[in-house]
Amino acid sequence: MILRRQTRKIHVGNVAVGGGSPISVQSMTNTDTRDVDSTLAQIERLQDAGCEIVRVAVLDQDAALAIAAIREQICIPLIADIHFDHRLAVAAMENGAQGIRINPGNLGGPEKLARVVAAAKTHKVPIRVGVNSGSIEKDLLKKHGYPTPENPTALIESALRNVRLLEKQGFEEIKISIKSSDTLTTISGYQQLSRLTDYPLHLGVTEAGGLIAGTVKSSVALGILLHQGIGDTFRISLTRDPVEEIRVGFELLRSLKIRERGPELISCPTCGRTQIDLFSIAEEVERYVQTMEKPIKVAVMGCVVNGPGEAKEADIGLAGGNGVGIIFKKGKLYKKVKEDVLLETFLAELKKLEETK
Ligand code: SF4
């Protein structure tokens, strides 16, 4: 049982973050935000995968304007990611952004920040103070050194300094992220930060890498933190299609038994007993279950000798034999079919289960 750290609750559109709300899974588009059609197409795929909050980069006024057209056609809250230019932050909110991610210290001074805060108050938009190892102020680096697992102070001080800039303007609808590309610095940084503030925390490892390295780094860092009750929302950053970030995110929550979405797929690694092309069958089944919503357990096993027994908790599974395959339910034989129709028969059974269960 994970005991979650008590944090304040804020709202990004209709999604509550912090204060015991479900831990939300976010992603960020990698399209040109000004290209409304491409951005919408990507957000629709993200929504289908379960994305709950989406962020878009706002690099100029045209991108800020595009937010209005994008917002009209999506169901999840949209956050504008802005650097340096306070006018873009204001324009993004005027055009319907439901959250902004900024670094208050780099917007050009208190007056410009005040305009951003005024717009955030008017439009009821929360602000994420997002600090990265690479964006820490020079004086803090000089004082505390570059963040390391043993000493992540500069990262924390930078975040809290930026939070104070907002608080000075009477603004507290805040969440905080302190991202590092180093797994251990991420862990120790968020652990320390969580003892110093009760604002909700957005977790992430930045520049984590491709599918395998990025998944492992993010899962280790975020897995440890979430297990300690730290973190209210997160993004898994991958150098990949952002839809993969959402899939990894929900698998992470599932493995910690925090949240479930869609079926869990169990598949064996294969061994010398395997007599069918299990890899391609597993790939097809994986593709299919990603379209399903019911939280059932599905098994794809290499042999009839051990498969059903090894996967007896699965609601439904298949196991390969010599020219045949069996479909089993809860570890018990349900149907025996020829190998060449095993996949299609199994997918039809999954469809039935999705419709009836
Ligand atoms: S289920 Fe069968 S084929 Fe797969 S790893 Fe276990 S023994 Fe090997």
Residues whose N, C-alpha, C, O or C-beta is under 5 A from the ligand:
A	BS01	SF4	C268 P269 T270 C271 R273 T274 M301 G302 C303 N306 G307
